[in-house]
């Protein structure tokens, strides 16, 4: 059995640096761009799955330098993901940095056009969501917002 597949072919520091840079670059991109389409999956969870899949593929394919290269890279990614989750659980200021704040689309029956432009949400999309909620007009809505997880919530005015 050839044990050379277990020897690192790239310096350890380079694997850690590459994994960290790619993780943070993609995290920032996903955090700022993909909120609306993320649904209930967190940004860091989505990012983690995508990168782990790629890193695992590189470690398993015959074209990779070694299994150890891939395993070290996966360990770096697991470290960053767990650290971010732990820090956001423990510290509110980290949670505010990691999670996108809610974005108000309708406030007191008025469309918030500036906020809609930020997320490329059209009036037609808002009206479709309101119809799903059994609401016929924007004026019936006290507040509609995109939550931290990407879901859209609607609060009607209280009926007196």
TORVO-511458 format. One record per residue (C-alpha): residue number from 0; residue in one letter; x, y, z. Coordinates in pm, 1 decimal, decimal comma, always signed. Layout:
# TORVO-511458
<r><num>NUM</num><residu>A</residu><u>X</u><v>Y</v><w>Z</w></r>
...
# end
This chain:
# TORVO-511458
<r><num>0</num><residu>X</residu><u>+0,0</u><v>+0,0</v><w>+0,0</w></r>
<r><num>1</num><residu>X</residu><u>+135,2</u><v>+338,3</v><w>-101,7</w></r>
<r><num>2</num><residu>X</residu><u>+123,0</u><v>+569,5</v><w>+202,7</w></r>
<r><num>3</num><residu>X</residu><u>+224,4</u><v>+875,9</v><w>+1,9</w></r>
<r><num>4</num><residu>X</residu><u>-145,1</u><v>+964,9</v><w>-35,4</w></r>
<r><num>5</num><residu>X</residu><u>-139,5</u><v>+1061,0</v><w>+335,1</w></r>
<r><num>6</num><residu>X</residu><u>+155,9</u><v>+1300,6</v><w>+314,9</w></r>
<r><num>7</num><residu>X</residu><u>+84,3</u><v>+1671,2</v><w>+290,9</w></r>
<r><num>8</num><residu>X</residu><u>+186,2</u><v>+1802,4</v><w>-49,6</w></r>
<r><num>9</num><residu>X</residu><u>+112,2</u><v>+2166,0</v><w>+37,4</w></r>
<r><num>10</num><residu>X</residu><u>+250,5</u><v>+2337,4</v><w>+348,7</w></r>
<r><num>11</num><residu>X</residu><u>+7,5</u><v>+2325,6</v><w>+642,9</w></r>
<r><num>12</num><residu>X</residu><u>+5,8</u><v>+2705,4</v><w>+680,0</w></r>
<r><num>13</num><residu>X</residu><u>-96,3</u><v>+2742,6</v><w>+313,3</w></r>
<r><num>14</num><residu>X</residu><u>-392,9</u><v>+2508,3</v><w>+351,2</w></r>
<r><num>15</num><residu>X</residu><u>-508,3</u><v>+2697,3</v><w>+662,0</w></r>
<r><num>16</num><residu>X</residu><u>-461,1</u><v>+3034,1</v><w>+493,4</w></r>
<r><num>17</num><residu>X</residu><u>-637,3</u><v>+2932,4</v><w>+171,0</w></r>
<r><num>18</num><residu>X</residu><u>-927,2</u><v>+2773,9</v><w>+359,6</w></r>
<r><num>19</num><residu>X</residu><u>-967,9</u><v>+3077,2</v><w>+585,7</w></r>
<r><num>20</num><residu>X</residu><u>-952,4</u><v>+3332,2</v><w>+303,4</w></r>
<r><num>21</num><residu>X</residu><u>-1202,4</u><v>+3142,2</v><w>+87,6</w></r>
<r><num>22</num><residu>X</residu><u>-1437,5</u><v>+3089,7</v><w>+382,8</w></r>
<r><num>23</num><residu>X</residu><u>-1443,6</u><v>+3457,2</v><w>+481,9</w></r>
<r><num>24</num><residu>X</residu><u>-1467,8</u><v>+3580,8</v><w>+123,7</w></r>
<r><num>25</num><residu>X</residu><u>-1766,3</u><v>+3358,4</v><w>+47,8</w></r>
<r><num>26</num><residu>X</residu><u>-1921,9</u><v>+3432,3</v><w>+385,6</w></r>
<r><num>27</num><residu>X</residu><u>-1916,4</u><v>+3806,7</v><w>+316,0</w></r>
<r><num>28</num><residu>X</residu><u>-2059,8</u><v>+3758,7</v><w>-31,9</w></r>
<r><num>29</num><residu>X</residu><u>-2338,7</u><v>+3530,0</v><w>+89,4</w></r>
<r><num>30</num><residu>X</residu><u>-2412,1</u><v>+3757,6</v><w>+385,5</w></r>
<r><num>31</num><residu>X</residu><u>-2456,9</u><v>+4065,0</v><w>+168,0</w></r>
<r><num>32</num><residu>X</residu><u>-2619,7</u><v>+3919,5</v><w>-144,4</w></r>
<r><num>33</num><residu>X</residu><u>-2811,5</u><v>+3599,0</v><w>-86,1</w></r>
<r><num>34</num><residu>X</residu><u>-3038,8</u><v>+3676,3</v><w>+208,1</w></r>
<r><num>35</num><residu>X</residu><u>-3371,2</u><v>+3666,7</v><w>+25,8</w></r>
<r><num>36</num><residu>X</residu><u>-3312,5</u><v>+3331,9</v><w>-140,7</w></r>
<r><num>37</num><residu>X</residu><u>-3165,8</u><v>+3154,5</v><w>+159,4</w></r>
<r><num>38</num><residu>X</residu><u>-3495,8</u><v>+3049,8</v><w>+317,4</w></r>
<r><num>39</num><residu>X</residu><u>-3458,2</u><v>+2889,0</v><w>+657,8</w></r>
<r><num>40</num><residu>X</residu><u>-3096,3</u><v>+2779,6</v><w>+607,9</w></r>
<r><num>41</num><residu>X</residu><u>-2845,6</u><v>+3013,1</v><w>+771,0</w></r>
<r><num>42</num><residu>X</residu><u>-2580,8</u><v>+3177,1</v><w>+557,1</w></r>
<r><num>43</num><residu>X</residu><u>-2294,1</u><v>+3014,2</v><w>+743,3</w></r>
<r><num>44</num><residu>X</residu><u>-2465,9</u><v>+2672,8</v><w>+719,7</w></r>
<r><num>45</num><residu>X</residu><u>-2516,6</u><v>+2708,2</v><w>+344,0</w></r>
<r><num>46</num><residu>X</residu><u>-2160,5</u><v>+2826,5</v><w>+295,6</w></r>
<r><num>47</num><residu>X</residu><u>-2028,6</u><v>+2544,5</v><w>+509,1</w></r>
<r><num>48</num><residu>X</residu><u>-2208,7</u><v>+2278,8</v><w>+304,6</w></r>
<r><num>49</num><residu>X</residu><u>-2090,7</u><v>+2423,0</v><w>-27,3</w></r>
<r><num>50</num><residu>X</residu><u>-1726,6</u><v>+2451,6</v><w>+75,4</w></r>
<r><num>51</num><residu>X</residu><u>-1717,7</u><v>+2118,5</v><w>+256,2</w></r>
<r><num>52</num><residu>X</residu><u>-1858,8</u><v>+1951,6</v><w>-55,3</w></r>
<r><num>53</num><residu>X</residu><u>-1584,1</u><v>+2104,0</v><w>-268,5</w></r>
<r><num>54</num><residu>X</residu><u>-1308,1</u><v>+2031,6</v><w>-17,1</w></r>
<r><num>55</num><residu>X</residu><u>-1427,1</u><v>+1673,7</v><w>+25,8</w></r>
<r><num>56</num><residu>X</residu><u>-1438,1</u><v>+1625,4</v><w>-349,4</w></r>
<r><num>57</num><residu>X</residu><u>-1082,0</u><v>+1749,8</v><w>-379,4</w></r>
<r><num>58</num><residu>X</residu><u>-967,8</u><v>+1512,4</v><w>-105,2</w></r>
<r><num>59</num><residu>X</residu><u>-1144,3</u><v>+1214,4</v><w>-262,3</w></r>
<r><num>60</num><residu>X</residu><u>-1056,6</u><v>+1269,3</v><w>-627,3</w></r>
<r><num>61</num><residu>X</residu><u>-753,7</u><v>+1115,6</v><w>-785,4</w></r>
<r><num>62</num><residu>X</residu><u>-636,8</u><v>+1457,6</v><w>-905,9</w></r>
<r><num>63</num><residu>X</residu><u>-585,6</u><v>+1596,6</v><w>-554,5</w></r>
<r><num>64</num><residu>X</residu><u>-240,1</u><v>+1614,6</v><w>-406,1</w></r>
<r><num>65</num><residu>X</residu><u>-322,5</u><v>+1403,6</v><w>-100,3</w></r>
<r><num>66</num><residu>X</residu><u>-600,2</u><v>+1297,6</v><w>+132,4</w></r>
<r><num>67</num><residu>X</residu><u>-429,3</u><v>+1481,1</v><w>+416,4</w></r>
<r><num>68</num><residu>X</residu><u>-448,4</u><v>+1811,5</v><w>+224,4</w></r>
<r><num>69</num><residu>X</residu><u>-824,2</u><v>+1773,8</v><w>+195,9</w></r>
<r><num>70</num><residu>X</residu><u>-867,6</u><v>+1661,6</v><w>+556,5</w></r>
<r><num>71</num><residu>X</residu><u>-674,1</u><v>+1959,3</v><w>+690,6</w></r>
<r><num>72</num><residu>X</residu><u>-879,2</u><v>+2195,9</v><w>+474,0</w></r>
<r><num>73</num><residu>X</residu><u>-1203,6</u><v>+2039,8</v><w>+599,5</w></r>
<r><num>74</num><residu>X</residu><u>-1079,8</u><v>+2076,3</v><w>+958,8</w></r>
<r><num>75</num><residu>X</residu><u>-1009,5</u><v>+2448,0</v><w>+900,0</w></r>
<r><num>76</num><residu>X</residu><u>-1360,1</u><v>+2497,8</v><w>+761,1</w></r>
<r><num>77</num><residu>X</residu><u>-1519,9</u><v>+2307,7</v><w>+1049,0</w></r>
<r><num>78</num><residu>X</residu><u>-1321,9</u><v>+2525,3</v><w>+1291,9</w></r>
<r><num>79</num><residu>X</residu><u>-1443,8</u><v>+2852,9</v><w>+1136,5</w></r>
<r><num>80</num><residu>X</residu><u>-1804,4</u><v>+2735,0</v><w>+1116,5</w></r>
<r><num>81</num><residu>X</residu><u>-1811,6</u><v>+2616,9</v><w>+1478,6</w></r>
<r><num>82</num><residu>X</residu><u>-1634,5</u><v>+2930,0</v><w>+1603,0</w></r>
<r><num>83</num><residu>X</residu><u>-1880,9</u><v>+3161,1</v><w>+1426,8</w></r>
<r><num>84</num><residu>X</residu><u>-2178,8</u><v>+2963,1</v><w>+1559,4</w></r>
<r><num>85</num><residu>X</residu><u>-2040,0</u><v>+2966,0</v><w>+1913,7</w></r>
<r><num>86</num><residu>X</residu><u>-1948,0</u><v>+3336,0</v><w>+1906,5</w></r>
<r><num>87</num><residu>X</residu><u>-2287,6</u><v>+3436,7</v><w>+1764,9</w></r>
<r><num>88</num><residu>X</residu><u>-2459,4</u><v>+3232,2</v><w>+2036,8</w></r>
<r><num>89</num><residu>X</residu><u>-2247,0</u><v>+3381,7</v><w>+2312,5</w></r>
<r><num>90</num><residu>X</residu><u>-2216,9</u><v>+3746,2</v><w>+2199,4</w></r>
<r><num>91</num><residu>X</residu><u>-2501,6</u><v>+3959,3</v><w>+2068,5</w></r>
<r><num>92</num><residu>X</residu><u>-2263,8</u><v>+4193,9</v><w>+1880,4</w></r>
<r><num>93</num><residu>X</residu><u>-2126,0</u><v>+3897,9</v><w>+1682,6</w></r>
<r><num>94</num><residu>X</residu><u>-2480,1</u><v>+3779,9</v><w>+1607,7</w></r>
<r><num>95</num><residu>X</residu><u>-2561,8</u><v>+4126,9</v><w>+1470,6</w></r>
<r><num>96</num><residu>X</residu><u>-2255,0</u><v>+4110,3</v><w>+1244,0</w></r>
<r><num>97</num><residu>X</residu><u>-2321,4</u><v>+3755,6</v><w>+1122,9</w></r>
<r><num>98</num><residu>X</residu><u>-2698,1</u><v>+3767,5</v><w>+1075,0</w></r>
<r><num>99</num><residu>X</residu><u>-2868,2</u><v>+4012,2</v><w>+844,1</w></r>
<r><num>100</num><residu>X</residu><u>-3111,4</u><v>+4236,7</v><w>+1030,7</w></r>
<r><num>101</num><residu>X</residu><u>-3479,6</u><v>+4222,0</v><w>+937,6</w></r>
<r><num>102</num><residu>X</residu><u>-3564,8</u><v>+4440,5</v><w>+638,6</w></r>
<r><num>103</num><residu>X</residu><u>-3902,7</u><v>+4619,5</v><w>+646,3</w></r>
<r><num>104</num><residu>X</residu><u>-4088,0</u><v>+4609,5</v><w>+312,7</w></r>
<r><num>105</num><residu>X</residu><u>-4420,7</u><v>+4756,3</v><w>+427,4</w></r>
<r><num>106</num><residu>X</residu><u>-4463,1</u><v>+4986,2</v><w>+725,7</w></r>
<r><num>107</num><residu>X</residu><u>-4804,8</u><v>+5116,2</v><w>+835,0</w></r>
<r><num>108</num><residu>X</residu><u>-4962,0</u><v>+5026,9</v><w>+501,6</w></r>
<r><num>109</num><residu>X</residu><u>-4691,8</u><v>+5197,2</v><w>+292,4</w></r>
<r><num>110</num><residu>X</residu><u>-4443,8</u><v>+5022,7</v><w>+61,8</w></r>
<r><num>111</num><residu>X</residu><u>-4082,5</u><v>+5093,5</v><w>+160,3</w></r>
<r><num>112</num><residu>X</residu><u>-3941,9</u><v>+5141,2</v><w>-189,5</w></r>
<r><num>113</num><residu>X</residu><u>-3580,2</u><v>+5198,6</v><w>-80,6</w></r>
<r><num>114</num><residu>X</residu><u>-3576,8</u><v>+4872,0</v><w>+113,7</w></r>
<r><num>115</num><residu>X</residu><u>-3746,8</u><v>+4688,9</v><w>-174,4</w></r>
<r><num>116</num><residu>X</residu><u>-3472,9</u><v>+4807,9</v><w>-411,5</w></r>
<r><num>117</num><residu>X</residu><u>-3202,3</u><v>+4679,8</v><w>-174,1</w></r>
<r><num>118</num><residu>X</residu><u>-3332,3</u><v>+4323,9</v><w>-209,7</w></r>
<r><num>119</num><residu>X</residu><u>-3473,1</u><v>+4356,3</v><w>-564,5</w></r>
<r><num>120</num><residu>X</residu><u>-3825,8</u><v>+4281,9</v><w>-440,3</w></r>
<r><num>121</num><residu>X</residu><u>-4097,5</u><v>+4393,9</v><w>-680,2</w></r>
<r><num>122</num><residu>X</residu><u>-4446,7</u><v>+4513,7</v><w>-594,6</w></r>
<r><num>123</num><residu>X</residu><u>-4582,2</u><v>+4206,6</v><w>-776,8</w></r>
<r><num>124</num><residu>X</residu><u>-4384,4</u><v>+3977,4</v><w>-545,8</w></r>
<r><num>125</num><residu>X</residu><u>-4514,6</u><v>+4162,2</v><w>-241,1</w></r>
<r><num>126</num><residu>X</residu><u>-4870,7</u><v>+4142,3</v><w>-365,9</w></r>
<r><num>127</num><residu>X</residu><u>-4832,2</u><v>+3768,1</v><w>-431,4</w></r>
<r><num>128</num><residu>X</residu><u>-4714,3</u><v>+3715,1</v><w>-73,7</w></r>
<r><num>129</num><residu>X</residu><u>-5001,6</u><v>+3924,5</v><w>+60,3</w></r>
<r><num>130</num><residu>X</residu><u>-5251,2</u><v>+3716,1</v><w>-139,6</w></r>
<r><num>131</num><residu>X</residu><u>-5097,1</u><v>+3400,3</v><w>+11,7</w></r>
<r><num>132</num><residu>X</residu><u>-5173,2</u><v>+3552,6</v><w>+352,2</w></r>
<r><num>133</num><residu>X</residu><u>-5531,7</u><v>+3636,2</v><w>+249,2</w></r>
<r><num>134</num><residu>X</residu><u>-5464,9</u><v>+4009,4</v><w>+227,5</w></r>
<r><num>135</num><residu>X</residu><u>-5594,6</u><v>+4208,7</v><w>-67,4</w></r>
<r><num>136</num><residu>X</residu><u>-5433,4</u><v>+4549,7</v><w>-19,3</w></r>
<r><num>137</num><residu>X</residu><u>-5107,2</u><v>+4693,3</v><w>+111,6</w></r>
<r><num>138</num><residu>X</residu><u>-5309,0</u><v>+4928,8</v><w>+335,6</w></r>
<r><num>139</num><residu>X</residu><u>-5424,6</u><v>+4626,8</v><w>+541,6</w></r>
<r><num>140</num><residu>X</residu><u>-5064,9</u><v>+4553,2</v><w>+649,0</w></r>
<r><num>141</num><residu>X</residu><u>-4909,9</u><v>+4700,0</v><w>+961,3</w></r>
<r><num>142</num><residu>X</residu><u>-4567,9</u><v>+4556,9</v><w>+878,3</w></r>
<r><num>143</num><residu>X</residu><u>-4411,4</u><v>+4316,3</v><w>+631,2</w></r>
<r><num>144</num><residu>X</residu><u>-4045,7</u><v>+4225,9</v><w>+656,3</w></r>
<r><num>145</num><residu>X</residu><u>-3777,5</u><v>+3988,6</v><w>+541,4</w></r>
<r><num>146</num><residu>X</residu><u>-3657,4</u><v>+3813,8</v><w>+857,0</w></r>
<r><num>147</num><residu>X</residu><u>-3298,0</u><v>+3721,2</v><w>+943,2</w></r>
<r><num>148</num><residu>X</residu><u>-3346,3</u><v>+3374,5</v><w>+793,4</w></r>
<r><num>149</num><residu>X</residu><u>-3484,8</u><v>+3508,8</v><w>+462,9</w></r>
<r><num>150</num><residu>X</residu><u>-3849,7</u><v>+3427,4</v><w>+533,0</w></r>
<r><num>151</num><residu>X</residu><u>-4109,4</u><v>+3700,9</v><w>+479,4</w></r>
<r><num>152</num><residu>X</residu><u>-4345,7</u><v>+3774,8</v><w>+767,9</w></r>
<r><num>153</num><residu>X</residu><u>-4664,3</u><v>+3979,5</v><w>+752,3</w></r>
<r><num>154</num><residu>X</residu><u>-4841,4</u><v>+4152,0</v><w>+1042,9</w></r>
<r><num>155</num><residu>X</residu><u>-5194,6</u><v>+4277,1</v><w>+977,7</w></r>
<r><num>156</num><residu>X</residu><u>-5359,2</u><v>+4566,0</v><w>+1152,6</w></r>
<r><num>157</num><residu>X</residu><u>-5569,4</u><v>+4447,4</v><w>+1445,9</w></r>
<r><num>158</num><residu>X</residu><u>-5938,5</u><v>+4432,9</v><w>+1366,1</w></r>
<r><num>159</num><residu>X</residu><u>-6144,3</u><v>+4638,6</v><w>+1612,0</w></r>
# end
